[in-house]
Amino acid sequence: MKQLIGLFRSLVLITFVFNGILTFAQEDDYTQYYLNLPAVNPAFTGMDDFFVLNAGVREGWNNYGIQNDNSYLSFFGALNKGNRSGRRNNTLRTSDPTIFEAIQNENRFRRRHGFGGIVTSRTVDAYKSFGALLNYSYHLPLTPKLNVSLGTRVGYTNQRIDFTGLQVRDDVNDLFYQRLLLAGEGTQNTVLVDFGTVIYSKKFFLGLSSDNLVARKMNDDELINMNSGLRYRAQVGAYFPLSPEWVLSPGITASYREGYDMRWAGNLRLKFKDLIFVGSAYEPNLKASLLVGLVTNTISINYAYDMYLGGLNNFDVNTHELVLGLTLFNPFKLQPRFW
């Protein structure tokens, strides 16, 4: 009986680990991706006139003792000290909110450089990965209300896998198991370059970006190579004020990789008095999520609970996601975008 339990756990472990391998390129596939859009698309970097420090943790709980978690630490913002200086020189005039808004809409203030980076970590029992990415973007106006941003990202990723201790029914004749043994503690290091663009206003955005556009492997491991392949992503979001106190924000993200079906996920959040919000998210044939958060112009606390659908719910997986945000270098107390 004990051996059967061990074999079943090994089967579940393989399922979890290979899911981790196949989705490594999606280190930023958090349910609350909208809280850290520069990690999804580098063109979002520097969209706001301040820096934001985000820390996110995603924990998958299951009944098999298999560790399954993601985490990241990011720091993104705008390199526009001249713009800030110009606004300080207009302190007397900006006591009038309408004048301040007009200053913000001037072309010289809308041109900006964005810069930042993110460090990621992922563990699915025997599978572990680490990534470090740097973003740069340039924003410029298209029309009085419409802007465009072009961004690029360079990064380094390290993936490791070790199936030592894995139990199978027939270790001699099981070719898959022998392949795992030959892989041993497989390691792969990769240098990545990707690009993105966003068209946006104060009330909506449309973004397009790539994953693994340039992926130069520094060494080779056949198992981990399963995750290679160019992926294209799209992001759409909007902001709808319903009243002076209520705001509605829907969003959709979609991705496509050759050889796979297109995936998409949607979310909808309702915010009250620029302070708290509730919402839900849905990804077909995968999960439904509950969203809650507390947001100010200084800090934010955001939580998501994922309920998996279809065959995945047989693994009794419950995922909890927590993202903490801190706004820095924001002397004008500007409100973060809610989309």
N, C-alpha and C positions, 0 to 999 in steps of 0.2 A: 504493500500500500504506500509506504514511504517513497519507494522508487517511482511509482506512478505519479505521485504528487510532484516529485522532482522533475519528471518528464513533462508534465503539464506546465509546470512553471517555466521550463526551458522553452516550450512552444510559445507561451505568452511572451517570454523575454525576446525571442526572435521577432515576433510580430511588432513589439514595441520598438526594438532597436532598428529594424529595417524601415519602420515608419519614420524614425528619427533621421536615418541616412537619406531617405528619399526626400525629406523636407528640410534638409539643412540649409539649402539656399533660401529658405523662408524663415530665417532666425527672427525676422520682424513680423511673423504672421500672428501677432497678438490679436485677440478679439478687439481690444481697444487700440488698434493701429492708428486711429485718428488723433490720438494724444501725442504721437511721435512721428508725424508724417515725413520729416526729413530722413528717417530710417527706411521708409518705404520708397521715397522718391527724392533724390538729392536736390531737385529744383525747389522743394519747399523750404530749404535751409535759408534762414534770414528773412522770412516773410514778415515777421513782426520786428518792431524797432526795439528789441531787447533780447537778452539771452534767457534760455530756459534750461534748467538742469532737471532731467527726468531719471528716475530709477524705477524699473519694472521687474516684477517677479511673477512667474506663471508656474504653478504647481499642479501636477496631475496626480491625484490620489487614487489608488486601486487596492484590490484585495490580495495582491500577489507579492507584495514587498519589493516591487520594482520601482526604483527611483526614476522620476520623469519630471524634469523641471527646466525652465528657461529663465534667464535673467539678463538685464542690460543696464548700462549706465550711459546716458547721452548728455551732450552739452552743445546746443545749437543757438545761433543768434546772428545779428546783423552787424557788419563792420562799417558803421556810418557815423563816426564821431563828428564829422563836419555837419551832418544833418542835425545832430543833437545840439551842437554849438549854435547853429542857426536858430533853432527853436528857443534856446535860452536867451538869445539876443532879442527875441520877440515876446519876452515874458509879460510885459505890460499889455500887449495886444491880445495875448492868448487867454487873458482873463475872461474874454468872451468866447464861449464854446464854439459858436459858429465861425468865428475868425480862426480859431485853432484848427478846426476841421478843414477850412480853406487852405491853411498853411500845409497841412498834411497832404493835401491833394496836389500841391505844386510839383511839377515834374522833377525838380532838383532834389526833392525829398523822397520821391518814389523810386529814384535810381539808387540801388544799394547792392552791396556785396554781402553774401551770406557765407558763414564758415562754421564748422563744428565737427564733432566726431562722436562715435559710439563704440562701446566695448560690449561684446555679447558673450554669453556662455550658455551651453546646453548640455544636459546629461540625460541619457536614456539608458540607465543601468550600465552596460558595458561600453556604450557609445558616448564619447565626450567630444565637445567641440568648443573652440574659442575663436572669436573674430575681433578685429580692430579695423575700423573704417573711418576715413576722413572725407568730408563733404566740402564742396565749394559751389556757389551759385551766383548768378548775376541777374538782378531784377531791373526792368525798365518799363515805362508806360507805353501802352498801345493807343488808348483813347483816354478821355478825361476820367473814365471810371474803370477801365480795363488795363490789366498789367500782364506781362509775360515774364517768366523766369526760366533760365537755362542752368542746369546743374550737372555736376560730375562727381563721381565717387571713386576713390581708390582704397583698396583694403587688402588685408591679409587674413587668411583663415587656416586654422589647424584642426584636423579631425583625427580622432584616435578610436580604435576599437579593440576589445580584448574579450574573447569568448572562453577564456580559461574556466574550467569547472562546468561547462555546459554538458548536460546529460542527454543522451539519445538512446534509442532502443537497441540499435545495432551499430556500434561505433566503427566497426571494421568495414562494413559494406555500404554505409551511408555516405554517398559521394559528397552531398552538401556539407555534412559534418567534417569530412576530410578537407574540404576546401576551406572551411573555417579555421581548422587547425593550421593549415599552411599559411593562412593570412596572419595568424597569431595576433600580436599587438600591432595591427596595421596602422600606419600613420600617413596622412597626406597633408601637405602644405600647399596652399594655392594663393596666387596674387590675382586680385580682381580689379576690373575697371568697368564702371557702368555710367549711364547717362540718363537724364530725365528732363522733362519740360512741364510747365504748368501755366495755364491761362487762368487768371483769377481776378475777382473784384472783392468788394467787402462782403458780398452775399453769396458767392458761389466759387467753385474751382473745378477745373478739369485737368487732370494730370496723366502723363504717359511716361513710363520708365522701363528699364531693362534690369534683368538679373543675369549674371554670368555672360555678359556681352563679350568681354575679354576675360578668360580664365586660364592663366598660365600656371600649370602644375609644376611645382619644384621637385616633386618626386611622385612615384606612381604606386597605387594600390588598387587592385582589381575590384575588391568589394566596395570600397568607398567611391569608386568611379561611377557607381550606379546613379549618383545624384547629379551628374554633370548634364549640361544642356541649357541652352538659352531660353529664358522665359521673358515674356512681355507682360506688363501690368498696366492697368488703368485705374484711376481714382476719380470719383465724382462726389461732391458734397455741396450742401446749400445751407442757407441761414434764413429762416422765415420768422420775423417778429409777429406774433399773434396779438399782442397787446403790450402796454408798457411793462408788464410783469412777466409775460410768458413768451418763450422763444422755442421754436421747433427746428431741429436740425436732422435731416436725413442724409445718409451716405451710402455709397456702393463702391465696392472694389472688385475687380475681376482680373484673372490671370490666365495666360495661355502658354503652354509648352508643347512643342512638337511631339506627337505620339500620345498625348493625353487630352482628355476632354477639358474644355474651358471651365474654370471654377469661378464662382462669384459668391459674394456675401454682402448682405445689407444690414444697416442699423438705423435706428430712429431714436432720438433723444429729445426730451422735453425739459427745458430749464426754467426755474422760477426765481425771479428777482436777482439774476446774475449771481446766484449763490449755490443752489442745489439742482441736480437733475436726476431724472430716472429715464430708463429706456430699455430697449431690447435689440438683439441682433440675431440673424439667422443665416446659416449656410446650408444649402440644400444637401440632403443625404449625409449630413455630418453633425451639426449641432445647432441648438438654440441657446440664447444667452440672456441673462438678466444684467442690466447695467445700472449703477448708481454712482453718484459723485458729489463732492463738495468743491466748489471752485471760487477763488477770489483772484484779485490782481496780483497776489503775492504767492499763494500756495494752492495746490490742488491735491485732492485725495480721491482716487477713482478705483472702483472695484467691479469685477465681472465674474459671474458664475456661469459656467458652461455645462449644459446637459446634452450628452451625445445621443445621436439618433441611430436607428437601423442596427446593423450588426455590432457596431462598436459599443452599444450599451450593454452587451453581454459580458464585457470586460469590467463592468462596475467602475468605470473611470469617472471621477468628478474633478473638474478643473477649476481652480480658483486663481484669479489674476488681480494683482494689486499694482497700481502705478501711482507714484508720488511725484509731484512736480513743484519746482521752486523757480520763481521768476527773479532774475538778477539784472542789475544795471537798467532799471526801469524808473528813472526819476520822475517821469510824468504820470506814473501809475496807470499806464495804458492797460486796457482789459485784453487778455488773450482771446484770440478768435475762437468762436464756438461753432465748429463744424466738423 
